Every structure is written in C-alpha cells, then in structure tokens.
Amino acid sequence: MRKTLKEIAEFLGGEIVGDPNMIITGVCGIKEAKSGDITFVANPKYLRLMDNTQASAIITSLEVKEGPRPIIRIENPSLAFARMVSLVAPCEVRHPKGIHPTAIIGEDVRLGKDVAIGAYVVIADGVEIADGTVIYAGCYIGHFTKIGKDCLIYPNVSVRERVVIGNKVVVHSGTVIGSDGFGFAAVKGMQQRIPQIGTVIIEDDVEIGSNVTIDRARFDKTVIGRGTKIDNLVQIAHNVIIGQNSIIVAQAGISGSTTIGNGVILAGQAGIVGHINIGDGAVVAAQAGVTKSVPAKTKVSGYPAKEHTIAKRVNAYVQRLPQTMKSINETINELKKKIEELEKRINGLSKND
C-alpha cells in the first residue's frame, strides 16, 4: 500500500488536520506502529498514547481537534480503521462451494441457490437452507430447522431440531444452538427431567462466537435479536429473550426466562439470575452478579450488582477497611488508657474520703 493521507481521507469520508500529501504505507495498532503507518484512537482514555506513537498519522474521533501528528477526524474511528485493514489486507479465505460427497443429507431437505455443504456435515430430515449459506465441515443441522440466506456456519457447530436462524448469521466453531434447557424437578429425592419442547430463534445479522450454548425454551422460544453480537464461551439459558444490537461478552451467563433489552452490554463474566429484566441501553460491568432487574440506561457493577457510582463507593470503603480498622483499634486503645486513668483517679478520690 502506498497512498497519500488525502486519498485515505477521501476513502474513509473523514477530515484531515495536517499534511494531506503525507505518504502512508501501512496500518498498525497505536503501540506497535512505526513511521509510515496509520493508526487509530477510538477510546478517549487512550488519547494520551497519541503523544508516544511512532505512527505517521492517526484516525481519531470528531471530538479531537488536533494531534501531535496529522490526523483524520471521523465519526467512528474503529469502523474506519477496520475499513483500512480490509483495504490493505483483503480477506483471502475461500469458503467451501457445492456439496461435499461425504455430507449426509436427509429426506425432504430444501437447499437454496449456491448453498455450500462441507465434508461430513449431517443435515437431518425436513431442513430448509436458503440461498448462499455456507456450512463448514462436521456440522449437524437437526430436523425441521430453517436457516436463512448468506449465513456462515463454521466447523463443528450443532444446531438442534426446529431451530430458526435468520439471514446473514455467523456462527463460530463449537457452538451448540437448541440444546435442552436445564430443567429438572425433585421427585422423591431424585431429579426428574422436565421436557424442553420450545425452540430457538436467531434473528438476522447476529454473530455468535465459539463454544457458545443457547438452550431451547421449555415452551415457546429463546430469542436472540437482530444485530446482537455474542462473544465466545457464553451461556444463554432457556426462554431468554435478548433484544436487538446488544453485546454479550465472553463467559457471561444468563439464567432462564430473563429478558435483555436493545443495545445492552453484558461485559465479561457477568452473571444474570433468572426471571429479571435488563432495560434498553443498560451496561453490566465485568464479573457483576445481577440479582434483580436493571432499569434502562443504567450501569451496574459489583456483587450483588449496584448502580455503578454506588458500587465504586462501596468498593472504595472495602479497600480502606484495613486502614480504617487500624485507626479504630488505635482509637479504642487510647480510650481504654483514658478510662483506666479516670478509674485510678476516681479510686484515689474515694480512698481520700
């Protein structure tokens, strides 16, 4: 790659502050960048790194007015940088084409135009797969499942029976969609399985990471809303409803019958109990344990999860406990000495009388 900063700004639709004729020859992260590279800063807390980077130019947000080197100001620096990476290193992955001879396809299966089925895939009876969808090697698609257009299902994914997957859905390796919900009832001291006869619905433009488990509903449906992105190693229990364009980060766990709104962020290892609501736009911080419903546009953290500013104060008090206890003990010891001195005086006065 060899482009002027002006050419890059025109490609991205950004505004240049600095020399438009500067030559850019590569892209790199802000810490690793060297002369000739263009990098980016999206998060305001990393703006300080602009002073130390060796990059020749920086893509920044509109809030940044100037920098220590030429910048391109743009509304979404992360997206712009992703476009730059695609420009420099276009995707060379070639997805499977056609139907591999080792694939096992059941009866009454309906395949759309340009569907690709990899090696050792098993497609059960009654499955429908729409145009342009690619299913990599070793996947299992259960009976009467429906998969929409232009989906990409990577190796060793299991999609159980009667699941519905929308268009342009990406599912990464090892994920299981539609396994039985964890439902048991104690009968005479033994755990008896409760049948899970519902389904899972994955709406359009959802991306699901590796080794995610999404359980089918006991009745009705478990739903992952349009545009939601799920990281690796996430557990979503039966009858959970997740709204549109939410982010569920690695190792989060959502218990049964909980409703997650639109635009919600669940950070890594967040744990959500069952039968509560997380409102639209809420943020649950990493490792938070949510035991009750969270209002819309509220950030919570800690265990049990509290409104973030309160949780920070509680944590600050906890961190100061050793120092506080030391101060309290010192005060108590001083009071004990004063009491002893007063008792001696009182006893002395009593003897004089």
For each residue, the residues with C-beta under 8 A, 3 or more apart:
1: 24 25 26 27 87 88
2: 23 24 25
3: 7 8 11 23 24
4: 7 8 20 21 22 23 24
5: 8 9 16 18 19 20 21 22 24 38 57 70 72
6: 9 10 16 20 21
7: 3 4 10 11
8: 3 4 5 11 12 24 38 57 72 84
9: 5 6 12 13 14 15 16 20 72
10: 6 7 13
11: 3 7 8 83 87
12: 8 9 59 72 74 80 83 84
13: 9 10 74
14: 9 59 72 73 74 80
15: 9 72 73 74
16: 5 6 9 20 70 71 72 73
17: 65 66 67 70 71 72 73
18: 5 22 57 67 69 70 71
19: 5 22 70
20: 4 5 6 9 16
21: 4 5 6
22: 4 5 18 19 56 57 70
23: 2 3 4 36
24: 1 2 3 4 5 8 36 37 38 56 57
25: 1 2 36 37
26: 1 34 36 37 38 88
27: 1 37 38 39 81 84 85 88
28: 32 33 34 37 39 55
29: 32 33 39
30: 33 39 40 41 46 49 50 53 55 58
31: 49 53
32: 28 29
33: 28 29 30 37 38 39 53 54 55
34: 26 28 37 54 55
35: 54 55 56
36: 23 24 25 26 56
37: 24 25 26 27 28 33 34 54 55 56
38: 5 8 24 26 27 33 55 56 57 58 59 72 84
39: 27 28 29 30 33 53 55 57 58 59 81
40: 30 58 59 60 77 78 80 81
41: 30 46 47 49 50 58 59 60 61 64 77
42: 46 61 76 77 78 81
43: 46
44: 47 61 63
45: 48
46: 30 41 42 43 49
47: 41 44 50 60 64
48: 45 51 52
49: 30 31 41 46 52 53
50: 30 41 47 53 58 60 67 68 69
51: 48 68
52: 48 49
53: 30 31 33 39 49 50 58 69
54: 33 34 35 37
55: 28 30 33 34 35 37 38 39 58 69
56: 22 24 35 36 37 38 69 70
57: 5 8 18 22 24 38 39 69 70 71 72
58: 30 38 39 40 41 50 53 55 67 69 70 71 72
59: 12 14 38 39 40 41 71 72 74 77 80 81 84
60: 40 41 47 50 63 64 67 71 72 73 74 77
61: 41 42 44 64 73 74 75 76 77
62: 73 74 75
63: 44 60
64: 41 47 60 61 67 71 73
65: 17 73
66: 17 71
67: 17 18 50 58 60 64 70 71
68: 50 51
69: 18 50 53 55 56 57 58
70: 5 16 17 18 19 22 56 57 58 67
71: 16 17 18 57 58 59 60 64 66 67
72: 5 8 9 12 14 15 16 17 38 57 58 59 60 80
73: 14 15 16 17 60 61 62 64 65
74: 12 13 14 15 59 60 61 62 77 80
75: 61 62
76: 42 61 79 80
77: 40 41 42 59 60 61 74 80 81
78: 40 42 81 82
79: 76 82 83
80: 12 14 40 59 72 74 76 77 83 84
81: 27 39 40 42 59 77 78 84 85
82: 78 79 85 86
83: 11 12 79 80 86 87
84: 8 12 27 38 59 80 81 87 88
85: 27 81 82 88 89
86: 82 83 89 90 91
87: 1 11 83 84 90
88: 1 26 27 84 85
89: 85 86
90: 86 87
91: 86
92:
93:
94:
95: 116 134 136 152
96: 100 116 117 118 134 135 136 137
97: 114 116
98: 116 117
99: 103 105 111 115 116 117
100: 96 103 117 118 119 120 121 137
101:
102: 119 120
103: 99 100 117 118 119 120 121 122 123
104: 120 121 122 123
105: 99 109 117 123
106: 109 123 124 125 126 127 143
107: 125 126
108: 125 126
109: 105 106 123 125 126 127 128 129
110: 127 128 129
111: 99 115 117 129
112: 115 129 130 131 132 133 149
113: 131 132
114: 97 131 132
115: 99 111 112 129 130 131 132 133 134 135
116: 95 96 97 98 99 133 134 135
117: 96 98 99 100 103 105 111 121 123 135
118: 96 100 103 121 134 135 136 137 138 139 155
119: 100 102 103 137 138
120: 100 102 103 104 137 138
121: 100 103 104 117 118 135 136 137 138 139 140 141
122: 103 104 139 140 141
123: 103 104 105 106 109 117 127 129 135 141
124: 106 127 140 141 142 143 144 145 161
125: 106 107 108 109 143 144
126: 106 107 108 109 143 144
127: 106 109 110 123 124 141 142 143 144 145 146 147
128: 109 110 145 146 147
129: 109 110 111 112 115 123 133 135 141 146 147
130: 112 115 133 147 148 149 151 167
131: 112 113 114 115 149 150
132: 112 113 114 115 149 150
133: 112 115 116 129 130 147 148 149 150 151 152 153
134: 95 96 115 116 118 151 152 153
135: 96 115 116 117 118 121 123 129 139 141 153
136: 95 96 118 121 139 153 154 155 157 173
137: 96 100 118 119 120 121 155 156
138: 118 119 120 121 155 156
139: 118 121 122 135 136 153 155 156 157 158 159
140: 121 122 124 157 158 159
141: 121 122 123 124 127 129 135 145 147 159
142: 124 127 145 158 159 160 161 162 163 178
143: 106 124 125 126 127 161 162
144: 124 125 126 127 161 162
145: 124 127 128 141 142 159 160 161 162 163 164 165 178
146: 127 128 129 163 164 165
147: 127 128 129 130 133 141 151 153 159 165 169
148: 130 133 151 165 166 167 168 169 204
149: 112 130 131 132 133 167 168
150: 131 132 133 167 168
151: 130 133 134 147 148 165 167 168 169 170 171
152: 95 133 134 169 170 171
153: 133 134 135 136 139 147 157 159 170 171
154: 136 157 170 171 172 173 210
155: 118 136 137 138 139 173
156: 137 138 139 173 174
157: 136 139 140 153 154 171 172 173 174 175 176 177
158: 139 140 142 175 176 177 178 179
159: 139 140 141 142 145 147 153 163 165 171 177 178
160: 142 145 163 176 177 178 179 200 216
161: 124 142 143 144 145 178
162: 142 143 144 145 178 199
163: 142 145 146 159 160 177 178 199 200 201 202 216
164: 145 146 199 200 201 202
165: 145 146 147 148 151 159 169 171 177 202
166: 148 169 201 202 203 204 205 206 226
167: 130 148 149 150 151 204 205
168: 148 149 150 151 204 205
169: 147 148 151 152 165 166 202 204 205 206 207 208
170: 151 152 153 154 206 207 208
171: 151 152 153 154 157 159 165 175 177 207 208
172: 154 157 175 207 208 209 210 212 232
173: 136 154 155 156 157 210 211
174: 156 157 210 211
175: 157 158 171 172 208 209 210 211 212 213 214
176: 157 158 160 179 212 213 214
177: 157 158 159 160 163 165 171 200 202 208 214
178: 142 145 158 159 160 161 162 163 199 200 214 215 216
179: 158 160 176 213 214 215 216
180: 183 193 196 215 216 238
181: 196 198 215 216 217 218 222 237 238 239 256
182: 215 237 238 256
183: 180 193 194 195 196 218 238 256
184: 191 192 193 194
185: 191 192 194
186: 189 190 191 192
187: 190 191 192
188:
189: 186
190: 186 187
191: 184 185 186 187
192: 184 185 186 187
193: 180 183 184
194: 183 184 185 218
195: 183 218
196: 180 181 183 215 216 217 218 238
197: 218 219
198: 181 216 217 218 219 220 221 222 238 239
199: 162 163 164 178 216 217 220 221 222
200: 160 163 164 177 178 214 215 216 217 221 222 223 224
201: 163 164 166 221 222 223 224
202: 163 164 165 166 169 177 206 208 214 224
203: 166 206 223 224 225 226 227 228 244
204: 148 166 167 168 169 226 227
205: 166 167 168 169 226 227
206: 166 169 170 202 203 224 225 226 227 228 229 230
207: 169 170 171 172 229 230
208: 169 170 171 172 175 177 202 212 214 224 230
209: 172 175 212 230 231 232 233 234 250
210: 154 172 173 174 175 232 233
211: 173 174 175 232 233
212: 172 175 176 208 209 230 232 233 234 235 236
213: 175 176 179 234 235 236
214: 175 176 177 178 179 200 202 208 222 224 236
215: 178 179 180 181 182 196 200 222 236 237 238 240 256
216: 160 163 178 179 180 181 196 198 199 200 222 238
217: 181 196 198 199 200 220 221 222 238 239
218: 181 183 194 195 196 197 198 238 239 256
219: 197 198 239
220: 198 199 217 239
221: 198 199 200 201 217 239
222: 181 198 199 200 201 214 215 216 217 236 237 238 239 240 241
223: 200 201 203 240 241 242
224: 200 201 202 203 206 208 214 228 230 236 242
225: 203 206 228 241 242 243 244 245 246 262
226: 166 203 204 205 206 244 245
227: 203 204 205 206 244 245
228: 203 206 224 225 242 243 244 245 246 247 248
229: 206 207 246 247 248
230: 206 207 208 209 212 224 234 236 248
231: 209 234 247 248 249 250 252 268
232: 172 209 210 211 212 250
233: 209 210 211 212 250 251
234: 209 212 213 230 231 248 249 250 251 252 253 254
235: 212 213 252 253 254
236: 212 213 214 215 222 224 230 240 242 248 254
237: 181 182 215 222 240 253 254 255 256 257 258 274
238: 180 181 182 183 196 198 215 216 217 218 222 256 257
239: 181 198 217 218 219 220 221 222 256 257
240: 215 222 223 236 237 254 255 256 257 258 259 260
241: 222 223 225 258 259 260
242: 223 224 225 228 236 246 248 254 260 264
243: 225 228 246 259 260 261 262 263 264 280
244: 203 225 226 227 228 262 263
245: 225 226 227 228 262 263
246: 225 228 229 242 243 260 261 262 263 264 265 266
247: 228 229 231 264 265 266
248: 228 229 230 231 234 236 242 252 254 260 266
249: 231 234 252 265 266 267 268 270 286
250: 209 231 232 233 234 268 269
251: 233 234 268 269
252: 231 234 235 248 249 266 267 268 269 270 271 272
253: 234 235 237 270 271 272
254: 234 235 236 237 240 242 248 258 260 266 272
255: 237 240 258 272 273 274 275
256: 181 182 183 215 218 237 238 239 240 274 275
257: 237 238 239 240 274 275
258: 237 240 241 254 255 272 273 274 275 276 277 278
259: 240 241 243 276 277 278
260: 240 241 242 243 246 248 254 264 266 272 278
261: 243 246 264 277 278 279 280 281 282 296
262: 225 243 244 245 246 280 281
263: 243 244 245 246 280 281
264: 242 243 246 247 260 261 278 279 280 281 282 283 284
265: 246 247 249 282 283 284
266: 246 247 248 249 252 254 260 270 272 278 284
267: 249 252 270 283 284 285 286 287 288
268: 231 249 250 251 252 286 287
269: 250 251 252 286 287
270: 249 252 253 266 267 284 285 286 287 288 289 290
271: 252 253 287 288 289 290
272: 252 253 254 255 258 260 266 276 278 284 290
273: 255 258 276 290 291 292
274: 237 255 256 257 258
275: 255 256 257 258
276: 258 259 272 273 290 291 292 293 294
277: 258 259 261 293 294
278: 258 259 260 261 264 266 272 282 284 290 293 294
279: 261 264 282 293 294 295 296 297 298
280: 243 261 262 263 264 296 297
281: 261 262 263 264 296 297
282: 261 264 265 278 279 294 295 296 297 298 299 300
283: 264 265 267 298 299 300 308
284: 264 265 266 267 270 272 278 288 290 294 299 300 301 305
285: 267 270 288 299 300 301 302 305 308 311
286: 249 267 268 269 270 301
287: 267 268 269 270 271 303
288: 267 270 271 284 285 300 301 302 303 305
289: 270 271 302 303 304 305
290: 270 271 272 273 276 278 284 294 300 304 305
291: 273 276 304 305
292: 273 276 304
293: 276 277 278 279
294: 276 277 278 279 282 284 290 298 300 305
295: 279 282 298
296: 261 279 280 281 282
297: 279 280 281 282
298: 279 282 283 294 295 307
299: 282 283 284 285 307 308
300: 282 283 284 285 288 290 294 305 306 307 308 311
301: 284 285 286 288 305 306 308 311 312
302: 285 288 289 305 306 311 314 315
303: 287 288 289
304: 289 290 291 292
305: 284 285 288 289 290 291 294 300 301 302 311
306: 300 301 302 310 311 314
307: 298 299 300 310 311
308: 283 285 299 300 301 311 312
309: 312 313
310: 306 307 313 314
311: 285 300 301 302 305 306 307 308 314 315
312: 301 308 309 315 316
313: 309 310 316 317
314: 302 306 310 311 317 318
315: 302 311 312 318 319
316: 312 313 319 320
317: 313 314 320 321 324
318: 314 315 321
319: 315 316
320: 316 317 323 324
321: 317 318 324 325
322: 325 326
323: 320 326 327
324: 317 320 321 327 328
325: 321 322 328 329
326: 322 323 329 330
327: 323 324 330 331
328: 324 325 331 332
329: 325 326 332 333
330: 326 327 333 334
331: 327 328 334 335
332: 328 329 335 336
333: 329 330 336 337
334: 330 331 337 338
335: 331 332 338 339
336: 332 333 339 340
337: 333 334 340 341
338: 334 335 341 342
339: 335 336 342 343
340: 336 337 343 344
341: 337 338 344 345
342: 338 339 345 346
343: 339 340 346 347
344: 340 341 347 348
345: 341 342 348 349
346: 342 343 349 350
347: 343 344 350 351
348: 344 345 351 352
349: 345 346 352 353
350: 346 347 353
351: 347 348
352: 348 349
353: 349 350
